[in-house]
Amino acid sequence: MAAIITASGAVAAGAFQLLKPTAKGSHTSSIGAVSDSSVGSLSNSIDGPVTDSMLAVGANITQTFSRTVHNHYTEPAHDESSFSSKVESRPTIAEMMDDLNTERKPYEWTKVHENYIGLPVCWPVTLHGVYPPPTYLRTHNWSVRLHSIHNDMYAVNLDLDLEKYPRLKVADRGDRAWVEGQIKSTSSYEVYLEDGAILTLE
C-alpha cells in the first residue's frame, strides 16, 4: 500500500513539473516526437521568431522550418500597342472622297485636290494587293494597294521595300493594318502616299 502511495506521489510531482511555467530566460523545448496524426515533427532547436512558425505551442516556443517558394511563370502577353493604340486621323478616307466628289465647277475641282497634298494621315485599312515594280524602274520597292475599312471602293497606294516588311509576303487579302504617311496625290477614289509611308499589320 505504501508503494502505491509513493508511486502516485511521483506521478503527481511529474505532472506538476510539466505544468510548471518555464523560466523567462529558458527556451529549451521538452517536446520530443509528435504522433503520426500530427502535422509533423517539431525541432528542438530554437532558431527563428515565432512569427515565422507554421505551428507554435505556448507563448515562447519557436521552431525552425523550411519555407516553400512557388514561382509562377507566364508567357508575356503579345504586345499590340503598336497597332491598337493608333487613332484614325481626320478627315478619314471616306470624308476626303466625299469632299473630292462633291459637284464643283471644273476649275474648282482641280484645285480641291491640291488642298490635300502633303496632308499627314493615319488610317485603318485592309490589304488588297502587292505588286512588283516594273523592271525599268530599277527599284526594290513594291506597290502596295490598301482599301479603306469603311468603304472598299476607296484605295490607298504606296511603295514599300518588302525586305523591310517580310510579313507582306505571307499576309492575306483582307488582313487589317494601319497606314501612316503624307499624301502625294489624290483622285476621285484613290490616294497616293509619299515615299517613307509606314504600314503596320495587325
CNS distance restraints for C-alpha pairs under 8 A (distance, minus, plus):
assign (resid   1 and name CA) (resid   5 and name CA) 6.42 0.50 0.50
assign (resid   2 and name CA) (resid   6 and name CA) 6.12 0.50 0.50
assign (resid   3 and name CA) (resid   7 and name CA) 6.13 0.50 0.50
assign (resid   4 and name CA) (resid   8 and name CA) 6.16 0.50 0.50
assign (resid   5 and name CA) (resid   9 and name CA) 6.19 0.50 0.50
assign (resid   6 and name CA) (resid  10 and name CA) 6.35 0.50 0.50
assign (resid   7 and name CA) (resid  11 and name CA) 6.35 0.50 0.50
assign (resid   8 and name CA) (resid  12 and name CA) 6.25 0.50 0.50
assign (resid   9 and name CA) (resid  13 and name CA) 6.12 0.50 0.50
assign (resid  10 and name CA) (resid  14 and name CA) 6.14 0.50 0.50
assign (resid  11 and name CA) (resid  15 and name CA) 6.24 0.50 0.50
assign (resid  12 and name CA) (resid  16 and name CA) 6.16 0.50 0.50
assign (resid  13 and name CA) (resid  17 and name CA) 6.30 0.50 0.50
assign (resid  14 and name CA) (resid  18 and name CA) 6.47 0.50 0.50
assign (resid  15 and name CA) (resid  19 and name CA) 6.35 0.50 0.50
assign (resid  16 and name CA) (resid  20 and name CA) 6.04 0.50 0.50
assign (resid  22 and name CA) (resid  26 and name CA) 6.50 0.50 0.50
assign (resid  22 and name CA) (resid  27 and name CA) 7.75 0.50 0.50
assign (resid  27 and name CA) (resid  46 and name CA) 7.20 0.50 0.50
assign (resid  27 and name CA) (resid  60 and name CA) 7.01 0.50 0.50
assign (resid  27 and name CA) (resid  61 and name CA) 6.97 0.50 0.50
assign (resid  28 and name CA) (resid  44 and name CA) 7.29 0.50 0.50
assign (resid  28 and name CA) (resid  45 and name CA) 7.76 0.50 0.50
assign (resid  28 and name CA) (resid  46 and name CA) 7.42 0.50 0.50
assign (resid  29 and name CA) (resid  44 and name CA) 5.80 0.50 0.50
assign (resid  29 and name CA) (resid  45 and name CA) 7.90 0.50 0.50
assign (resid  29 and name CA) (resid  61 and name CA) 7.15 0.50 0.50
assign (resid  30 and name CA) (resid  44 and name CA) 7.71 0.50 0.50
assign (resid  31 and name CA) (resid  42 and name CA) 7.68 0.50 0.50
assign (resid  31 and name CA) (resid  44 and name CA) 7.27 0.50 0.50
assign (resid  32 and name CA) (resid  42 and name CA) 7.56 0.50 0.50
assign (resid  32 and name CA) (resid  44 and name CA) 7.58 0.50 0.50
assign (resid  33 and name CA) (resid  41 and name CA) 5.97 0.50 0.50
assign (resid  33 and name CA) (resid  42 and name CA) 7.18 0.50 0.50
assign (resid  34 and name CA) (resid  38 and name CA) 6.20 0.50 0.50
assign (resid  34 and name CA) (resid  40 and name CA) 6.81 0.50 0.50
assign (resid  34 and name CA) (resid  41 and name CA) 5.51 0.50 0.50
assign (resid  34 and name CA) (resid  42 and name CA) 7.34 0.50 0.50
assign (resid  36 and name CA) (resid  40 and name CA) 7.46 0.50 0.50
assign (resid  42 and name CA) (resid  63 and name CA) 6.51 0.50 0.50
assign (resid  42 and name CA) (resid  64 and name CA) 7.95 0.50 0.50
assign (resid  43 and name CA) (resid  63 and name CA) 5.59 0.50 0.50
assign (resid  43 and name CA) (resid  64 and name CA) 6.35 0.50 0.50
assign (resid  44 and name CA) (resid  63 and name CA) 7.07 0.50 0.50
assign (resid  45 and name CA) (resid  63 and name CA) 6.51 0.50 0.50
assign (resid  45 and name CA) (resid  64 and name CA) 7.17 0.50 0.50
assign (resid  46 and name CA) (resid  61 and name CA) 7.92 0.50 0.50
assign (resid  46 and name CA) (resid  62 and name CA) 5.78 0.50 0.50
assign (resid  46 and name CA) (resid  63 and name CA) 5.60 0.50 0.50
assign (resid  46 and name CA) (resid  64 and name CA) 6.98 0.50 0.50
assign (resid  47 and name CA) (resid  62 and name CA) 7.21 0.50 0.50
assign (resid  47 and name CA) (resid  63 and name CA) 6.46 0.50 0.50
assign (resid  47 and name CA) (resid  64 and name CA) 5.96 0.50 0.50
assign (resid  48 and name CA) (resid  52 and name CA) 6.71 0.50 0.50
assign (resid  48 and name CA) (resid  53 and name CA) 7.79 0.50 0.50
assign (resid  48 and name CA) (resid  62 and name CA) 6.43 0.50 0.50
assign (resid  48 and name CA) (resid  63 and name CA) 6.49 0.50 0.50
assign (resid  48 and name CA) (resid  64 and name CA) 6.13 0.50 0.50
assign (resid  49 and name CA) (resid  53 and name CA) 7.21 0.50 0.50
assign (resid  49 and name CA) (resid  62 and name CA) 6.26 0.50 0.50
assign (resid  50 and name CA) (resid  56 and name CA) 7.01 0.50 0.50
assign (resid  50 and name CA) (resid  60 and name CA) 7.56 0.50 0.50
assign (resid  50 and name CA) (resid  61 and name CA) 6.99 0.50 0.50
assign (resid  50 and name CA) (resid  62 and name CA) 5.07 0.50 0.50
assign (resid  50 and name CA) (resid  63 and name CA) 7.43 0.50 0.50
assign (resid  53 and name CA) (resid  62 and name CA) 6.64 0.50 0.50
assign (resid  53 and name CA) (resid  63 and name CA) 6.30 0.50 0.50
assign (resid  53 and name CA) (resid  64 and name CA) 7.06 0.50 0.50
assign (resid  53 and name CA) (resid  65 and name CA) 7.05 0.50 0.50
assign (resid  54 and name CA) (resid  65 and name CA) 7.59 0.50 0.50
assign (resid  56 and name CA) (resid  61 and name CA) 6.11 0.50 0.50
assign (resid  56 and name CA) (resid  62 and name CA) 6.33 0.50 0.50
assign (resid  56 and name CA) (resid  63 and name CA) 7.56 0.50 0.50
assign (resid  57 and name CA) (resid  61 and name CA) 6.02 0.50 0.50
assign (resid  80 and name CA) (resid  84 and name CA) 5.89 0.50 0.50
assign (resid  80 and name CA) (resid  85 and name CA) 7.94 0.50 0.50
assign (resid  80 and name CA) (resid 202 and name CA) 7.89 0.50 0.50
assign (resid  81 and name CA) (resid  85 and name CA) 5.29 0.50 0.50
assign (resid  82 and name CA) (resid  86 and name CA) 7.11 0.50 0.50
assign (resid  82 and name CA) (resid 200 and name CA) 7.67 0.50 0.50
assign (resid  83 and name CA) (resid 177 and name CA) 7.77 0.50 0.50
assign (resid  83 and name CA) (resid 178 and name CA) 7.22 0.50 0.50
assign (resid  83 and name CA) (resid 200 and name CA) 6.69 0.50 0.50
assign (resid  83 and name CA) (resid 201 and name CA) 7.45 0.50 0.50
assign (resid  83 and name CA) (resid 202 and name CA) 6.14 0.50 0.50
assign (resid  86 and name CA) (resid 122 and name CA) 7.87 0.50 0.50
assign (resid  86 and name CA) (resid 178 and name CA) 7.93 0.50 0.50
assign (resid  87 and name CA) (resid 122 and name CA) 7.18 0.50 0.50
assign (resid  87 and name CA) (resid 123 and name CA) 7.83 0.50 0.50
assign (resid  88 and name CA) (resid  92 and name CA) 7.16 0.50 0.50
assign (resid  88 and name CA) (resid 122 and name CA) 5.51 0.50 0.50
assign (resid  88 and name CA) (resid 123 and name CA) 5.12 0.50 0.50
assign (resid  88 and name CA) (resid 124 and name CA) 6.63 0.50 0.50
assign (resid  89 and name CA) (resid 121 and name CA) 5.77 0.50 0.50
assign (resid  89 and name CA) (resid 122 and name CA) 5.22 0.50 0.50
assign (resid  89 and name CA) (resid 123 and name CA) 6.35 0.50 0.50
assign (resid  90 and name CA) (resid 121 and name CA) 7.62 0.50 0.50
assign (resid  91 and name CA) (resid  95 and name CA) 5.54 0.50 0.50
assign (resid  91 and name CA) (resid  96 and name CA) 5.84 0.50 0.50
assign (resid  92 and name CA) (resid  96 and name CA) 6.14 0.50 0.50
assign (resid  92 and name CA) (resid 123 and name CA) 6.99 0.50 0.50
assign (resid  93 and name CA) (resid  97 and name CA) 6.15 0.50 0.50
assign (resid  93 and name CA) (resid 123 and name CA) 7.51 0.50 0.50
assign (resid  93 and name CA) (resid 148 and name CA) 6.70 0.50 0.50
assign (resid  93 and name CA) (resid 154 and name CA) 7.08 0.50 0.50
assign (resid  94 and name CA) (resid  98 and name CA) 6.09 0.50 0.50
assign (resid  94 and name CA) (resid 148 and name CA) 7.75 0.50 0.50
assign (resid  94 and name CA) (resid 150 and name CA) 7.05 0.50 0.50
assign (resid  94 and name CA) (resid 151 and name CA) 7.03 0.50 0.50
assign (resid  94 and name CA) (resid 154 and name CA) 7.25 0.50 0.50
assign (resid  95 and name CA) (resid  99 and name CA) 6.32 0.50 0.50
assign (resid  96 and name CA) (resid 100 and name CA) 6.16 0.50 0.50
assign (resid  97 and name CA) (resid 101 and name CA) 5.97 0.50 0.50
assign (resid  97 and name CA) (resid 154 and name CA) 7.68 0.50 0.50
assign (resid  97 and name CA) (resid 188 and name CA) 6.37 0.50 0.50
assign (resid  97 and name CA) (resid 189 and name CA) 6.44 0.50 0.50
assign (resid  98 and name CA) (resid 102 and name CA) 6.20 0.50 0.50
assign (resid 100 and name CA) (resid 109 and name CA) 7.48 0.50 0.50
assign (resid 100 and name CA) (resid 112 and name CA) 6.77 0.50 0.50
assign (resid 100 and name CA) (resid 113 and name CA) 6.90 0.50 0.50
assign (resid 100 and name CA) (resid 187 and name CA) 7.80 0.50 0.50
assign (resid 100 and name CA) (resid 188 and name CA) 6.16 0.50 0.50
assign (resid 101 and name CA) (resid 188 and name CA) 6.15 0.50 0.50
assign (resid 104 and name CA) (resid 108 and name CA) 6.04 0.50 0.50
assign (resid 104 and name CA) (resid 109 and name CA) 5.63 0.50 0.50
assign (resid 105 and name CA) (resid 109 and name CA) 6.09 0.50 0.50
assign (resid 106 and name CA) (resid 110 and name CA) 6.65 0.50 0.50
assign (resid 107 and name CA) (resid 111 and name CA) 6.64 0.50 0.50
assign (resid 108 and name CA) (resid 112 and name CA) 6.24 0.50 0.50
assign (resid 109 and name CA) (resid 113 and name CA) 7.10 0.50 0.50
assign (resid 110 and name CA) (resid 114 and name CA) 7.37 0.50 0.50
assign (resid 111 and name CA) (resid 115 and name CA) 6.97 0.50 0.50
assign (resid 112 and name CA) (resid 116 and name CA) 7.54 0.50 0.50
assign (resid 113 and name CA) (resid 117 and name CA) 7.18 0.50 0.50
assign (resid 113 and name CA) (resid 185 and name CA) 7.46 0.50 0.50
assign (resid 113 and name CA) (resid 186 and name CA) 6.23 0.50 0.50
assign (resid 113 and name CA) (resid 187 and name CA) 7.43 0.50 0.50
assign (resid 114 and name CA) (resid 185 and name CA) 7.84 0.50 0.50
assign (resid 116 and name CA) (resid 183 and name CA) 6.71 0.50 0.50
assign (resid 116 and name CA) (resid 185 and name CA) 7.60 0.50 0.50
assign (resid 116 and name CA) (resid 186 and name CA) 7.68 0.50 0.50
assign (resid 117 and name CA) (resid 182 and name CA) 7.62 0.50 0.50
assign (resid 117 and name CA) (resid 183 and name CA) 5.19 0.50 0.50
assign (resid 117 and name CA) (resid 184 and name CA) 5.46 0.50 0.50
assign (resid 117 and name CA) (resid 185 and name CA) 5.86 0.50 0.50
assign (resid 117 and name CA) (resid 186 and name CA) 7.81 0.50 0.50
assign (resid 118 and name CA) (resid 182 and name CA) 5.23 0.50 0.50
assign (resid 118 and name CA) (resid 183 and name CA) 4.99 0.50 0.50
assign (resid 118 and name CA) (resid 184 and name CA) 6.18 0.50 0.50
assign (resid 119 and name CA) (resid 182 and name CA) 5.34 0.50 0.50
assign (resid 119 and name CA) (resid 183 and name CA) 5.43 0.50 0.50
assign (resid 120 and name CA) (resid 180 and name CA) 7.41 0.50 0.50
assign (resid 120 and name CA) (resid 181 and name CA) 5.60 0.50 0.50
assign (resid 120 and name CA) (resid 182 and name CA) 4.31 0.50 0.50
assign (resid 120 and name CA) (resid 183 and name CA) 6.54 0.50 0.50
assign (resid 121 and name CA) (resid 179 and name CA) 7.80 0.50 0.50
assign (resid 121 and name CA) (resid 180 and name CA) 5.55 0.50 0.50
assign (resid 121 and name CA) (resid 181 and name CA) 5.62 0.50 0.50
assign (resid 121 and name CA) (resid 182 and name CA) 6.08 0.50 0.50
assign (resid 121 and name CA) (resid 183 and name CA) 7.42 0.50 0.50
assign (resid 122 and name CA) (resid 178 and name CA) 6.82 0.50 0.50
assign (resid 122 and name CA) (resid 179 and name CA) 5.66 0.50 0.50
assign (resid 122 and name CA) (resid 180 and name CA) 4.43 0.50 0.50
assign (resid 122 and name CA) (resid 181 and name CA) 6.88 0.50 0.50
assign (resid 123 and name CA) (resid 148 and name CA) 7.78 0.50 0.50
assign (resid 123 and name CA) (resid 178 and name CA) 5.58 0.50 0.50
assign (resid 123 and name CA) (resid 179 and name CA) 5.48 0.50 0.50
assign (resid 123 and name CA) (resid 180 and name CA) 6.66 0.50 0.50
assign (resid 124 and name CA) (resid 148 and name CA) 6.70 0.50 0.50
assign (resid 124 and name CA) (resid 149 and name CA) 6.29 0.50 0.50
assign (resid 124 and name CA) (resid 176 and name CA) 7.36 0.50 0.50
assign (resid 124 and name CA) (resid 177 and name CA) 5.92 0.50 0.50
assign (resid 124 and name CA) (resid 178 and name CA) 4.52 0.50 0.50
assign (resid 124 and name CA) (resid 179 and name CA) 6.56 0.50 0.50
assign (resid 125 and name CA) (resid 146 and name CA) 6.06 0.50 0.50
assign (resid 125 and name CA) (resid 147 and name CA) 5.38 0.50 0.50
assign (resid 125 and name CA) (resid 148 and name CA) 4.68 0.50 0.50
assign (resid 125 and name CA) (resid 149 and name CA) 5.04 0.50 0.50
assign (resid 125 and name CA) (resid 176 and name CA) 5.90 0.50 0.50
assign (resid 125 and name CA) (resid 177 and name CA) 5.29 0.50 0.50
assign (resid 125 and name CA) (resid 178 and name CA) 5.71 0.50 0.50
assign (resid 125 and name CA) (resid 179 and name CA) 6.94 0.50 0.50
assign (resid 126 and name CA) (resid 146 and name CA) 5.55 0.50 0.50
assign (resid 126 and name CA) (resid 147 and name CA) 5.24 0.50 0.50
assign (resid 126 and name CA) (resid 148 and name CA) 6.49 0.50 0.50
assign (resid 126 and name CA) (resid 149 and name CA) 6.17 0.50 0.50
assign (resid 126 and name CA) (resid 173 and name CA) 7.44 0.50 0.50
assign (resid 126 and name CA) (resid 174 and name CA) 5.04 0.50 0.50
assign (resid 126 and name CA) (resid 175 and name CA) 5.33 0.50 0.50
assign (resid 126 and name CA) (resid 176 and name CA) 4.41 0.50 0.50
assign (resid 126 and name CA) (resid 177 and name CA) 5.69 0.50 0.50
assign (resid 127 and name CA) (resid 144 and name CA) 7.94 0.50 0.50
assign (resid 127 and name CA) (resid 145 and name CA) 6.63 0.50 0.50
assign (resid 127 and name CA) (resid 146 and name CA) 4.76 0.50 0.50
assign (resid 127 and name CA) (resid 147 and name CA) 6.50 0.50 0.50
assign (resid 127 and name CA) (resid 172 and name CA) 7.31 0.50 0.50
assign (resid 127 and name CA) (resid 173 and name CA) 5.26 0.50 0.50
assign (resid 127 and name CA) (resid 174 and name CA) 5.11 0.50 0.50
assign (resid 127 and name CA) (resid 175 and name CA) 5.42 0.50 0.50
assign (resid 127 and name CA) (resid 176 and name CA) 6.46 0.50 0.50
assign (resid 127 and name CA) (resid 177 and name CA) 7.08 0.50 0.50
assign (resid 128 and name CA) (resid 144 and name CA) 7.75 0.50 0.50
assign (resid 128 and name CA) (resid 145 and name CA) 5.49 0.50 0.50
assign (resid 128 and name CA) (resid 146 and name CA) 5.12 0.50 0.50
assign (resid 128 and name CA) (resid 147 and name CA) 6.39 0.50 0.50
assign (resid 128 and name CA) (resid 173 and name CA) 5.07 0.50 0.50
assign (resid 128 and name CA) (resid 174 and name CA) 6.20 0.50 0.50
assign (resid 129 and name CA) (resid 144 and name CA) 5.84 0.50 0.50
assign (resid 129 and name CA) (resid 145 and name CA) 5.10 0.50 0.50
assign (resid 129 and name CA) (resid 146 and name CA) 7.01 0.50 0.50
assign (resid 129 and name CA) (resid 173 and name CA) 6.80 0.50 0.50
assign (resid 130 and name CA) (resid 142 and name CA) 6.67 0.50 0.50
assign (resid 130 and name CA) (resid 143 and name CA) 5.77 0.50 0.50
assign (resid 130 and name CA) (resid 144 and name CA) 4.62 0.50 0.50
assign (resid 130 and name CA) (resid 145 and name CA) 6.42 0.50 0.50
assign (resid 130 and name CA) (resid 168 and name CA) 7.74 0.50 0.50
assign (resid 131 and name CA) (resid 142 and name CA) 5.64 0.50 0.50
assign (resid 131 and name CA) (resid 143 and name CA) 5.03 0.50 0.50
assign (resid 131 and name CA) (resid 144 and name CA) 6.39 0.50 0.50
assign (resid 132 and name CA) (resid 141 and name CA) 7.56 0.50 0.50
assign (resid 132 and name CA) (resid 142 and name CA) 4.83 0.50 0.50
assign (resid 132 and name CA) (resid 143 and name CA) 6.39 0.50 0.50
assign (resid 133 and name CA) (resid 137 and name CA) 6.95 0.50 0.50
assign (resid 133 and name CA) (resid 138 and name CA) 7.89 0.50 0.50
assign (resid 133 and name CA) (resid 139 and name CA) 6.77 0.50 0.50
assign (resid 133 and name CA) (resid 140 and name CA) 7.17 0.50 0.50
assign (resid 133 and name CA) (resid 141 and name CA) 6.47 0.50 0.50
assign (resid 133 and name CA) (resid 142 and name CA) 5.31 0.50 0.50
assign (resid 133 and name CA) (resid 143 and name CA) 6.67 0.50 0.50
assign (resid 134 and name CA) (resid 138 and name CA) 7.51 0.50 0.50
assign (resid 135 and name CA) (resid 139 and name CA) 7.85 0.50 0.50
assign (resid 140 and name CA) (resid 161 and name CA) 5.90 0.50 0.50
assign (resid 140 and name CA) (resid 162 and name CA) 7.77 0.50 0.50
assign (resid 141 and name CA) (resid 159 and name CA) 5.54 0.50 0.50
assign (resid 141 and name CA) (resid 160 and name CA) 4.84 0.50 0.50
assign (resid 141 and name CA) (resid 161 and name CA) 4.34 0.50 0.50
assign (resid 141 and name CA) (resid 162 and name CA) 6.84 0.50 0.50
assign (resid 142 and name CA) (resid 159 and name CA) 5.35 0.50 0.50
assign (resid 142 and name CA) (resid 160 and name CA) 5.34 0.50 0.50
assign (resid 142 and name CA) (resid 161 and name CA) 6.09 0.50 0.50
assign (resid 142 and name CA) (resid 162 and name CA) 6.71 0.50 0.50
assign (resid 143 and name CA) (resid 157 and name CA) 7.05 0.50 0.50
assign (resid 143 and name CA) (resid 158 and name CA) 5.86 0.50 0.50
assign (resid 143 and name CA) (resid 159 and name CA) 4.52 0.50 0.50
assign (resid 143 and name CA) (resid 160 and name CA) 6.50 0.50 0.50
assign (resid 144 and name CA) (resid 157 and name CA) 5.81 0.50 0.50
assign (resid 144 and name CA) (resid 158 and name CA) 5.45 0.50 0.50
assign (resid 144 and name CA) (resid 159 and name CA) 5.91 0.50 0.50
assign (resid 144 and name CA) (resid 160 and name CA) 6.96 0.50 0.50
assign (resid 145 and name CA) (resid 155 and name CA) 6.71 0.50 0.50
assign (resid 145 and name CA) (resid 156 and name CA) 5.91 0.50 0.50
assign (resid 145 and name CA) (resid 157 and name CA) 4.76 0.50 0.50
assign (resid 145 and name CA) (resid 158 and name CA) 6.80 0.50 0.50
assign (resid 146 and name CA) (resid 155 and name CA) 5.50 0.50 0.50
assign (resid 146 and name CA) (resid 156 and name CA) 5.01 0.50 0.50
assign (resid 146 and name CA) (resid 157 and name CA) 6.28 0.50 0.50
assign (resid 147 and name CA) (resid 151 and name CA) 7.37 0.50 0.50
assign (resid 147 and name CA) (resid 152 and name CA) 5.06 0.50 0.50
assign (resid 147 and name CA) (resid 153 and name CA) 7.18 0.50 0.50
assign (resid 147 and name CA) (resid 154 and name CA) 5.83 0.50 0.50
assign (resid 147 and name CA) (resid 155 and name CA) 4.47 0.50 0.50
assign (resid 147 and name CA) (resid 156 and name CA) 6.11 0.50 0.50
assign (resid 148 and name CA) (resid 152 and name CA) 5.33 0.50 0.50
assign (resid 148 and name CA) (resid 153 and name CA) 7.57 0.50 0.50
assign (resid 148 and name CA) (resid 154 and name CA) 5.71 0.50 0.50
assign (resid 148 and name CA) (resid 155 and name CA) 6.18 0.50 0.50
assign (resid 148 and name CA) (resid 156 and name CA) 7.48 0.50 0.50
assign (resid 153 and name CA) (resid 189 and name CA) 6.78 0.50 0.50
assign (resid 154 and name CA) (resid 189 and name CA) 5.02 0.50 0.50
assign (resid 154 and name CA) (resid 190 and name CA) 5.75 0.50 0.50
assign (resid 155 and name CA) (resid 189 and name CA) 6.48 0.50 0.50
assign (resid 155 and name CA) (resid 190 and name CA) 4.77 0.50 0.50
assign (resid 155 and name CA) (resid 191 and name CA) 6.27 0.50 0.50
assign (resid 156 and name CA) (resid 190 and name CA) 5.81 0.50 0.50
assign (resid 156 and name CA) (resid 191 and name CA) 4.76 0.50 0.50
assign (resid 156 and name CA) (resid 192 and name CA) 5.92 0.50 0.50
assign (resid 156 and name CA) (resid 193 and name CA) 7.42 0.50 0.50
assign (resid 157 and name CA) (resid 190 and name CA) 7.40 0.50 0.50
assign (resid 157 and name CA) (resid 191 and name CA) 6.13 0.50 0.50
assign (resid 157 and name CA) (resid 192 and name CA) 4.82 0.50 0.50
assign (resid 157 and name CA) (resid 193 and name CA) 6.31 0.50 0.50
assign (resid 158 and name CA) (resid 192 and name CA) 6.03 0.50 0.50
assign (resid 158 and name CA) (resid 193 and name CA) 5.33 0.50 0.50
assign (resid 158 and name CA) (resid 194 and name CA) 7.12 0.50 0.50
assign (resid 158 and name CA) (resid 195 and name CA) 7.24 0.50 0.50
assign (resid 158 and name CA) (resid 197 and name CA) 7.06 0.50 0.50
assign (resid 159 and name CA) (resid 195 and name CA) 6.61 0.50 0.50
assign (resid 159 and name CA) (resid 197 and name CA) 7.89 0.50 0.50
assign (resid 160 and name CA) (resid 164 and name CA) 7.87 0.50 0.50
assign (resid 160 and name CA) (resid 165 and name CA) 7.61 0.50 0.50
assign (resid 160 and name CA) (resid 195 and name CA) 7.97 0.50 0.50
assign (resid 160 and name CA) (resid 196 and name CA) 7.95 0.50 0.50
assign (resid 160 and name CA) (resid 197 and name CA) 7.84 0.50 0.50
assign (resid 161 and name CA) (resid 165 and name CA) 6.63 0.50 0.50
assign (resid 162 and name CA) (resid 166 and name CA) 5.66 0.50 0.50
assign (resid 162 and name CA) (resid 168 and name CA) 6.85 0.50 0.50
assign (resid 162 and name CA) (resid 169 and name CA) 7.48 0.50 0.50
assign (resid 165 and name CA) (resid 169 and name CA) 7.90 0.50 0.50
assign (resid 166 and name CA) (resid 170 and name CA) 7.67 0.50 0.50
assign (resid 167 and name CA) (resid 171 and name CA) 5.91 0.50 0.50
assign (resid 167 and name CA) (resid 201 and name CA) 7.97 0.50 0.50
assign (resid 171 and name CA) (resid 175 and name CA) 6.75 0.50 0.50
assign (resid 175 and name CA) (resid 201 and name CA) 7.49 0.50 0.50
assign (resid 175 and name CA) (resid 202 and name CA) 7.39 0.50 0.50
assign (resid 176 and name CA) (resid 201 and name CA) 6.25 0.50 0.50
assign (resid 176 and name CA) (resid 202 and name CA) 5.69 0.50 0.50
assign (resid 177 and name CA) (resid 199 and name CA) 6.82 0.50 0.50
assign (resid 177 and name CA) (resid 200 and name CA) 5.37 0.50 0.50
assign (resid 177 and name CA) (resid 201 and name CA) 4.23 0.50 0.50
assign (resid 177 and name CA) (resid 202 and name CA) 5.35 0.50 0.50
assign (resid 178 and name CA) (resid 199 and name CA) 5.80 0.50 0.50
assign (resid 178 and name CA) (resid 200 and name CA) 5.09 0.50 0.50
assign (resid 178 and name CA) (resid 201 and name CA) 6.53 0.50 0.50
assign (resid 178 and name CA) (resid 202 and name CA) 7.89 0.50 0.50
assign (resid 179 and name CA) (resid 197 and name CA) 7.16 0.50 0.50
assign (resid 179 and name CA) (resid 198 and name CA) 5.75 0.50 0.50
assign (resid 179 and name CA) (resid 199 and name CA) 4.62 0.50 0.50
assign (resid 179 and name CA) (resid 200 and name CA) 6.42 0.50 0.50
assign (resid 180 and name CA) (resid 197 and name CA) 5.61 0.50 0.50
assign (resid 180 and name CA) (resid 198 and name CA) 5.14 0.50 0.50
assign (resid 180 and name CA) (resid 199 and name CA) 6.53 0.50 0.50
assign (resid 181 and name CA) (resid 193 and name CA) 6.18 0.50 0.50
assign (resid 181 and name CA) (resid 194 and name CA) 6.71 0.50 0.50
assign (resid 181 and name CA) (resid 196 and name CA) 6.98 0.50 0.50
assign (resid 181 and name CA) (resid 197 and name CA) 4.31 0.50 0.50
assign (resid 181 and name CA) (resid 198 and name CA) 6.36 0.50 0.50
assign (resid 182 and name CA) (resid 193 and name CA) 5.51 0.50 0.50
assign (resid 182 and name CA) (resid 194 and name CA) 5.59 0.50 0.50
assign (resid 182 and name CA) (resid 197 and name CA) 7.09 0.50 0.50
assign (resid 183 and name CA) (resid 191 and name CA) 6.91 0.50 0.50
assign (resid 183 and name CA) (resid 192 and name CA) 5.98 0.50 0.50
assign (resid 183 and name CA) (resid 193 and name CA) 4.50 0.50 0.50
assign (resid 183 and name CA) (resid 194 and name CA) 5.97 0.50 0.50
assign (resid 184 and name CA) (resid 191 and name CA) 7.72 0.50 0.50
assign (resid 184 and name CA) (resid 192 and name CA) 5.45 0.50 0.50
assign (resid 184 and name CA) (resid 193 and name CA) 4.90 0.50 0.50
assign (resid 184 and name CA) (resid 194 and name CA) 5.04 0.50 0.50
assign (resid 185 and name CA) (resid 191 and name CA) 6.12 0.50 0.50
assign (resid 185 and name CA) (resid 192 and name CA) 5.23 0.50 0.50
assign (resid 185 and name CA) (resid 193 and name CA) 7.02 0.50 0.50
assign (resid 186 and name CA) (resid 190 and name CA) 5.75 0.50 0.50
assign (resid 186 and name CA) (resid 191 and name CA) 4.52 0.50 0.50
assign (resid 186 and name CA) (resid 192 and name CA) 6.10 0.50 0.50
assign (resid 187 and name CA) (resid 191 and name CA) 6.51 0.50 0.50
assign (resid 193 and name CA) (resid 197 and name CA) 6.65 0.50 0.50
